[in-house]
Amino acid sequence: MDAVIGAEPQLNAIVKQYMGYMSYVETKEAFERELLSMGKSVSHPVVSIHSDRQKVDIEVFMCSI
């Protein structure tokens, strides 16, 4: 559980970025309000992948885990 708590700001950033990507505007805003009310933070935005080659490299890596 400690590992999750340590990575929580990054996980929150990923969730927030995903909601934005999927156009879940109201849900994203509610998520941000909830985090604020709980005193939790969101880390810096997750770096977006700019090239298809980077996407393929990441997919190959993820499948090999």
N, CA and C atoms as an extended XYZ file, in Angstrom:
195
Properties=species:S:1:pos:R:3:atomname:S:1:resname:S:1:resid:I:1 pbc="F F F"
N         0.817       -1.194        0.000 N   MET     1
C         0.000        0.000        0.000 CA  MET     1
C         0.859        1.256        0.000 C   MET     1
N         2.034        1.176        0.647 N   ASP     2
C         2.918        2.335        0.684 CA  ASP     2
C         3.366        2.753       -0.710 C   ASP     2
N         3.561        1.785       -1.593 N   ALA     3
C         3.987        2.104       -2.957 CA  ALA     3
C         2.921        2.914       -3.679 C   ALA     3
N         1.664        2.587       -3.452 N   VAL     4
C         0.573        3.330       -4.081 CA  VAL     4
C         0.502        4.737       -3.516 C   VAL     4
N         0.637        4.860       -2.208 N   ILE     5
C         0.586        6.178       -1.579 CA  ILE     5
C         1.722        7.049       -2.091 C   ILE     5
N         2.898        6.464       -2.273 N   GLY     6
C         4.039        7.214       -2.779 CA  GLY     6
C         3.851        7.688       -4.207 C   GLY     6
N         3.119        6.932       -4.993 N   ALA     7
C         2.898        7.270       -6.397 CA  ALA     7
C         1.557        7.945       -6.633 C   ALA     7
N         0.827        8.221       -5.565 N   GLU     8
C        -0.525        8.757       -5.718 CA  GLU     8
C        -0.605       10.047       -6.532 C   GLU     8
N         0.278       11.031       -6.319 N   PRO     9
C         0.183       12.238       -7.145 CA  PRO     9
C         0.340       11.949       -8.640 C   PRO     9
N         1.236       11.020       -8.981 N   GLN    10
C         1.411       10.663      -10.386 CA  GLN    10
C         0.189        9.936      -10.927 C   GLN    10
N        -0.377        9.040      -10.116 N   LEU    11
C        -1.588        8.326      -10.535 CA  LEU    11
C        -2.747        9.304      -10.737 C   LEU    11
N        -2.874       10.256       -9.818 N   ASN    12
C        -3.919       11.270       -9.957 CA  ASN    12
C        -3.733       12.062      -11.245 C   ASN    12
N        -2.491       12.378      -11.590 N   ALA    13
C        -2.215       13.112      -12.825 CA  ALA    13
C        -2.602       12.293      -14.049 C   ALA    13
N        -2.328       10.986      -14.005 N   ILE    14
C        -2.688       10.111      -15.125 CA  ILE    14
C        -4.201       10.042      -15.278 C   ILE    14
N        -4.902        9.889      -14.163 N   VAL    15
C        -6.367        9.827      -14.205 CA  VAL    15
C        -6.932       11.134      -14.759 C   VAL    15
N        -6.400       12.242      -14.274 N   LYS    16
C        -6.873       13.552      -14.731 CA  LYS    16
C        -6.608       13.733      -16.231 C   LYS    16
N        -5.425       13.324      -16.689 N   GLN    17
C        -5.094       13.439      -18.105 CA  GLN    17
C        -6.013       12.545      -18.944 C   GLN    17
N        -6.300       11.343      -18.463 N   TYR    18
C        -7.183       10.428      -19.187 CA  TYR    18
C        -8.589       11.019      -19.310 C   TYR    18
N        -9.088       11.587      -18.220 N   MET    19
C       -10.427       12.189      -18.263 CA  MET    19
C       -10.475       13.336      -19.260 C   MET    19
N        -9.409       14.121      -19.316 N   GLY    20
C        -9.353       15.205      -20.300 CA  GLY    20
C        -9.320       14.659      -21.718 C   GLY    20
N        -8.535       13.610      -21.931 N   TYR    21
C        -8.423       12.992      -23.248 CA  TYR    21
C        -9.770       12.451      -23.725 C   TYR    21
N       -10.523       11.860      -22.801 N   MET    22
C       -11.813       11.278      -23.152 CA  MET    22
C       -12.952       12.309      -23.126 C   MET    22
N       -12.630       13.558      -22.859 N   SER    23
C       -13.594       14.665      -22.813 CA  SER    23
C       -14.618       14.513      -21.691 C   SER    23
N       -14.200       13.925      -20.581 N   TYR    24
C       -15.053       13.819      -19.403 CA  TYR    24
C       -14.877       15.092      -18.574 C   TYR    24
N       -15.351       16.201      -19.100 N   VAL    25
C       -15.103       17.510      -18.512 CA  VAL    25
C       -15.685       17.615      -17.098 C   VAL    25
N       -16.949       17.281      -16.935 N   GLU    26
C       -17.581       17.389      -15.618 CA  GLU    26
C       -16.957       16.427      -14.612 C   GLU    26
N       -16.649       15.227      -15.063 N   THR    27
C       -16.036       14.238      -14.177 CA  THR    27
C       -14.645       14.695      -13.759 C   THR    27
N       -13.896       15.246      -14.703 N   LYS    28
C       -12.553       15.753      -14.407 CA  LYS    28
C       -12.617       16.883      -13.386 C   LYS    28
N       -13.569       17.790      -13.558 N   GLU    29
C       -13.723       18.898      -12.612 CA  GLU    29
C       -14.118       18.379      -11.226 C   GLU    29
N       -15.009       17.397      -11.173 N   ALA    30
C       -15.411       16.812       -9.890 CA  ALA    30
C       -14.222       16.113       -9.233 C   ALA    30
N       -13.412       15.430      -10.024 N   PHE    31
C       -12.217       14.753       -9.513 CA  PHE    31
C       -11.248       15.774       -8.907 C   PHE    31
N       -11.043       16.878       -9.616 N   GLU    32
C       -10.155       17.923       -9.107 CA  GLU    32
C       -10.685       18.519       -7.805 C   GLU    32
N       -11.998       18.760       -7.738 N   ARG    33
C       -12.600       19.298       -6.503 CA  ARG    33
C       -12.437       18.314       -5.354 C   ARG    33
N       -12.645       17.042       -5.643 N   GLU    34
C       -12.507       16.015       -4.605 CA  GLU    34
C       -11.072       15.952       -4.084 C   GLU    34
N       -10.111       15.986       -4.989 N   LEU    35
C        -8.712       15.979       -4.564 CA  LEU    35
C        -8.407       17.196       -3.692 C   LEU    35
N        -8.899       18.342       -4.107 N   LEU    36
C        -8.674       19.573       -3.347 CA  LEU    36
C        -9.295       19.471       -1.962 C   LEU    36
N       -10.512       18.957       -1.874 N   SER    37
C       -11.192       18.854       -0.584 CA  SER    37
C       -10.510       17.854        0.343 C   SER    37
N        -9.821       16.868       -0.230 N   MET    38
C        -9.124       15.863        0.560 CA  MET    38
C        -7.682       16.267        0.855 C   MET    38
N        -7.264       17.411        0.305 N   GLY    39
C        -5.901       17.868        0.521 CA  GLY    39
C        -4.870       17.062       -0.238 C   GLY    39
N        -5.298       16.420       -1.308 N   LYS    40
C        -4.381       15.599       -2.112 CA  LYS    40
C        -3.926       16.404       -3.315 C   LYS    40
N        -2.768       16.027       -3.825 N   SER    41
C        -2.207       16.790       -4.927 CA  SER    41
C        -2.143       15.951       -6.195 C   SER    41
N        -1.956       16.682       -7.271 N   VAL    42
C        -1.734       16.073       -8.572 CA  VAL    42
C        -0.340       16.501       -8.985 C   VAL    42
N         0.493       15.552       -9.378 N   SER    43
C         1.850       15.907       -9.791 CA  SER    43
C         1.784       16.654      -11.109 C   SER    43
N         2.937       17.028      -11.580 N   HIS    44
C         3.013       17.715      -12.862 CA  HIS    44
C         2.400       16.826      -13.935 C   HIS    44
N         1.878       17.435      -14.972 N   PRO    45
C         1.243       16.626      -16.026 CA  PRO    45
C         2.176       15.546      -16.553 C   PRO    45
N         1.584       14.452      -16.897 N   VAL    46
C         2.336       13.343      -17.467 CA  VAL    46
C         2.804       13.768      -18.855 C   VAL    46
N         4.037       13.448      -19.179 N   VAL    47
C         4.586       13.816      -20.479 CA  VAL    47
C         3.826       13.065      -21.559 C   VAL    47
N         3.364       13.804      -22.537 N   SER    48
C         2.625       13.145      -23.614 CA  SER    48
C         3.598       12.592      -24.649 C   SER    48
N         3.163       11.574      -25.324 N   ILE    49
C         3.981       10.908      -26.332 CA  ILE    49
C         3.709       11.587      -27.666 C   ILE    49
N         4.772       12.013      -28.338 N   HIS    50
C         4.590       12.804      -29.550 CA  HIS    50
C         4.714       12.011      -30.851 C   HIS    50
N         5.378       10.883      -30.829 N   SER    51
C         5.552       10.158      -32.080 CA  SER    51
C         4.993        8.749      -31.978 C   SER    51
N         4.612        8.229      -33.126 N   ASP    52
C         4.111        6.861      -33.175 CA  ASP    52
C         5.196        5.875      -32.767 C   ASP    52
N         6.440        6.184      -33.080 N   ARG    53
C         7.542        5.282      -32.712 CA  ARG    53
C         7.648        5.159      -31.202 C   ARG    53
N         7.485        6.278      -30.502 N   GLN    54
C         7.525        6.241      -29.043 CA  GLN    54
C         6.379        5.389      -28.507 C   GLN    54
N         5.211        5.500      -29.117 N   LYS    55
C         4.059        4.702      -28.692 CA  LYS    55
C         4.344        3.214      -28.865 C   LYS    55
N         4.909        2.852      -29.996 N   VAL    56
C         5.220        1.449      -30.265 CA  VAL    56
C         6.246        0.940      -29.267 C   VAL    56
N         7.277        1.735      -28.997 N   ASP    57
C         8.298        1.325      -28.025 CA  ASP    57
C         7.684        1.082      -26.654 C   ASP    57
N         6.786        1.949      -26.244 N   ILE    58
C         6.130        1.798      -24.944 CA  ILE    58
C         5.218        0.586      -24.939 C   ILE    58
N         4.466        0.366      -26.020 N   GLU    59
C         3.594       -0.797      -26.090 CA  GLU    59
C         4.404       -2.094      -26.014 C   GLU    59
N         5.514       -2.146      -26.711 N   VAL    60
C         6.368       -3.340      -26.685 CA  VAL    60
C         6.890       -3.558      -25.279 C   VAL    60
N         7.336       -2.493      -24.628 N   PHE    61
C         7.838       -2.608      -23.266 CA  PHE    61
C         6.740       -3.101      -22.317 C   PHE    61
N         5.551       -2.523      -22.424 N   MET    62
C         4.446       -2.895      -21.533 CA  MET    62
C         4.034       -4.353      -21.744 C   MET    62
N         4.064       -4.805      -22.962 N   CYS    63
C         3.700       -6.202      -23.242 CA  CYS    63
C         4.760       -7.173      -22.753 C   CYS    63
N         5.983       -6.698      -22.593 N   SER    64
C         7.060       -7.592      -22.161 CA  SER    64
C         7.123       -7.740      -20.643 C   SER    64
N         6.372       -6.925      -19.940 N   ILE    65
C         6.397       -6.978      -18.470 CA  ILE    65
C         5.624       -8.164      -17.959 C   ILE    65
